[in-house]
Amino acid sequence: MNSDLIEHLKAKFKSGSSQYKVFALLSDQQWHCRSCEGKKVASGQYAGGGGIQGLERGNRSGRPGLVIETQRNYCEICGKTTTWDRWTGATRTANAAANIPALLSEKILKFYQYKDVIENRMREAHELIIDHRFPMQRWGQSEPSHDLNISDSEIIAKFQLLKKDSSGNHNLLKSRSCEQCVKTGKRGTPLGIRFWYSGGEDWSEDIPALGAEAEQGCVGCGWYNFEQWRNELNKRLAEY
């Protein structure tokens, strides 16, 4: 265990933050149960951007991403099989998202008429998430700063709106699906529907796993472009 690296990384976190607490837990590089240990240190933030996902991504201020392994194990404390995480001790290049300026956020929301793409329902701004079509898990590096003068066609190519309200968080569902795709090479099935409008279930061996060229491997998955996925699915159904 590299104690100097651990102390160096700890200094990159805001003391007392969820990410600091989760890193402090994982810094021993042992397996830890999310259900009993994770909830104690970060409650509902443990798996998301305030915890595991945030640690894996790193940030734009110089903190690298962490290489974290996840698997299912039996927990004697919980009395059931749960999700466990372990930091391997390795780091990788950060792939954090750039903050979307308020003016650009408003422009994107207005362009899509405040409507989430999955349920086709108009919502309040606080119930919507501006989702990057190309998932951060495959970027391979941090995102460049956003251009406030982005065109409508660029908005369509890069973003979609997903819901985040008291009944569910579609952005979180997408993130979990993309994580599994990276780990297993099996592409996503939104709403449990096994349909891809381009390609099939398996990630193409001809497409790299990370970097800008990896985006081509996402084309055809509903999580990447739900509107096109739905339209193509409806066309296929109309043929029968």
C-alpha positions in Angstrom: 0.0 0.0 0.0 1.4 3.4 -1.0 0.8 5.6 2.0 2.2 8.7 0.2 -0.2 8.3 -2.7 -3.1 7.8 -0.3 -2.3 11.0 1.6 -1.7 12.9 -1.7 -5.2 11.8 -2.9 -6.9 12.6 0.4 -5.6 16.2 0.1 -7.5 16.4 -3.2 -10.9 16.0 -1.5 -12.9 18.4 0.5 -12.6 17.3 4.1 -15.8 15.7 5.4 -17.3 15.3 1.9 -19.0 12.1 0.8 -16.1 11.3 -1.6 -13.6 11.9 1.1 -15.4 9.4 3.4 -15.8 6.8 0.7 -12.1 7.1 -0.3 -11.1 6.8 3.3 -13.1 3.6 3.5 -11.6 2.1 0.3 -8.1 3.3 0.9 -7.2 0.1 2.7 -7.7 -1.7 -0.7 -9.9 -4.3 0.9 -13.4 -5.4 -0.2 -16.2 -3.4 1.4 -20.0 -4.1 1.4 -22.1 -1.2 0.0 -25.2 -2.1 1.9 -23.7 -2.0 5.5 -20.4 -0.2 5.2 -21.3 2.1 2.4 -24.5 3.4 3.8 -22.7 4.3 7.1 -20.3 6.6 5.4 -22.3 8.2 2.5 -25.9 6.9 2.6 -27.5 7.2 -0.8 -24.4 9.0 -2.3 -22.1 6.0 -1.9 -22.6 4.5 -5.4 -23.1 7.7 -7.4 -21.2 10.9 -8.2 -20.7 11.6 -4.5 -19.0 8.2 -4.1 -17.9 5.3 -6.3 -18.6 6.9 -9.6 -17.1 10.2 -8.7 -13.9 8.5 -7.5 -13.7 6.5 -10.7 -14.1 9.6 -12.9 -11.6 11.9 -11.1 -12.0 15.6 -11.7 -10.8 18.5 -13.7 -8.8 20.0 -10.9 -6.0 17.4 -11.1 -7.4 14.4 -9.1 -7.0 11.2 -11.2 -9.7 8.6 -11.5 -9.4 5.5 -9.3 -9.5 2.0 -10.6 -12.2 0.3 -8.5 -13.4 -3.3 -8.8 -17.0 -4.3 -8.0 -18.4 -7.7 -7.5 -21.2 -9.5 -5.7 -20.3 -11.3 -2.4 -22.2 -12.8 0.5 -22.2 -10.4 3.5 -22.4 -12.0 6.9 -23.6 -8.7 8.5 -26.4 -8.2 5.9 -27.1 -11.9 5.8 -27.4 -11.9 2.0 -25.5 -11.4 -1.2 -24.6 -7.7 -1.8 -22.5 -5.5 -3.9 -18.9 -5.0 -2.8 -16.2 -2.6 -3.9 -12.4 -2.5 -3.7 -9.9 0.1 -4.8 -7.0 -1.7 -6.5 -4.5 1.0 -5.5 -4.2 2.1 -9.2 -5.2 5.4 -10.8 -6.1 6.5 -14.3 -6.6 9.6 -16.3 -9.6 11.6 -15.2 -12.7 11.6 -17.4 -14.8 14.2 -15.5 -17.5 16.2 -17.2 -17.2 19.9 -17.7 -19.8 22.0 -15.9 -22.6 23.1 -18.2 -22.9 26.9 -17.8 -26.3 28.1 -16.7 -27.0 29.9 -20.0 -26.2 26.8 -22.0 -28.3 24.7 -19.7 -31.3 27.0 -20.3 -30.7 26.9 -24.1 -30.7 23.1 -24.1 -33.8 22.8 -21.9 -35.7 25.3 -24.1 -34.6 23.5 -27.3 -36.1 20.2 -26.0 -39.1 22.1 -24.6 -38.4 20.8 -21.1 -39.5 17.3 -22.1 -37.8 14.1 -21.0 -37.0 11.8 -23.9 -38.2 8.5 -22.3 -41.6 9.4 -21.0 -42.2 12.3 -23.4 -43.4 14.4 -20.5 -42.8 18.1 -20.0 -41.3 18.8 -16.6 -39.9 21.5 -14.4 -36.2 22.2 -14.9 -35.3 20.6 -11.5 -36.9 17.3 -12.6 -34.6 17.1 -15.7 -31.0 16.1 -16.2 -29.0 17.1 -19.3 -27.5 13.8 -20.3 -24.5 13.4 -22.5 -25.4 10.8 -25.1 -21.8 9.4 -25.1 -21.3 8.1 -21.6 -18.4 9.4 -19.5 -17.4 5.8 -18.7 -16.0 5.6 -22.3 -14.5 9.1 -22.7 -11.0 8.2 -21.7 -10.3 11.8 -20.7 -11.9 14.9 -19.2 -14.5 16.8 -21.3 -13.4 20.1 -23.0 -15.2 23.2 -21.8 -18.6 23.8 -23.5 -19.2 26.4 -26.2 -22.0 28.7 -25.3 -22.7 29.2 -29.0 -23.4 25.6 -29.7 -25.8 25.0 -32.6 -29.1 23.2 -32.5 -27.6 20.3 -34.5 -24.7 20.0 -32.0 -27.2 19.9 -29.1 -29.0 17.0 -30.9 -25.8 15.2 -31.5 -24.5 15.6 -27.9 -27.4 15.9 -25.4 -30.8 14.5 -24.5 -33.0 15.2 -21.4 -33.7 12.5 -18.9 -35.9 12.7 -15.8 -34.9 12.9 -12.2 -37.9 13.1 -9.9 -39.4 11.4 -6.8 -40.5 8.4 -8.9 -37.1 7.6 -10.6 -33.8 8.7 -12.0 -33.3 7.6 -15.6 -29.8 9.1 -15.7 -28.8 6.7 -12.9 -30.3 3.8 -14.7 -28.4 4.7 -17.9 -25.2 5.1 -15.9 -25.5 1.7 -14.4 -26.2 0.1 -17.8 -23.2 1.8 -19.3 -21.0 0.6 -16.5 -22.1 -3.0 -17.2 -21.5 -2.5 -20.9 -17.9 -1.4 -20.2 -17.3 -4.4 -17.9 -19.1 -7.1 -19.9 -19.2 -5.9 -23.5 -23.0 -6.4 -23.5 -24.9 -3.3 -24.7 -27.8 -1.8 -22.9 -31.5 -2.8 -22.9 -33.6 0.2 -21.8 -36.8 -0.9 -20.1 -35.6 -4.5 -20.5 -36.2 -4.3 -24.3 -33.6 -6.3 -26.3 -33.5 -4.1 -29.4 -30.6 -2.2 -31.0 -31.3 -0.1 -34.1 -27.7 -0.5 -35.2 -25.4 -3.4 -34.4 -26.4 -6.1 -31.8 -26.0 -7.0 -28.2 -22.2 -7.3 -28.2 -19.8 -4.4 -28.3 -18.0 -4.6 -31.7 -14.4 -5.9 -31.4 -13.5 -3.4 -34.2 -14.4 -0.4 -32.0 -12.1 0.7 -29.2 -13.5 0.6 -25.6 -12.4 4.2 -24.7 -11.8 7.5 -26.4 -13.6 9.5 -29.1 -13.8 6.6 -31.5 -15.7 4.5 -28.9 -18.8 6.6 -29.4 -19.5 4.7 -32.6 -20.0 1.6 -30.5 -22.8 3.3 -28.6 -24.9 4.0 -31.8 -27.9 1.7 -31.8 -28.3 1.5 -28.1 -31.5 3.1 -26.7 -29.6 4.8 -23.8 -27.4 6.6 -26.4 -30.3 8.0 -28.4 -33.6 7.1 -26.9 -35.7 9.0 -29.4 -34.1 7.4 -32.4 -34.2 4.0 -30.7 -38.0 4.4 -30.1 -38.6 5.6 -33.7 -36.7 2.7 -35.2 -38.5 0.2 -32.9 -41.8 1.5 -34.0 -40.8 1.1 -37.6 -39.8 -2.4 -37.0 -43.1 -3.2 -35.3 -45.1 -1.6 -38.2 -43.5 -4.1 -40.5 -45.4 -7.0 -38.9 
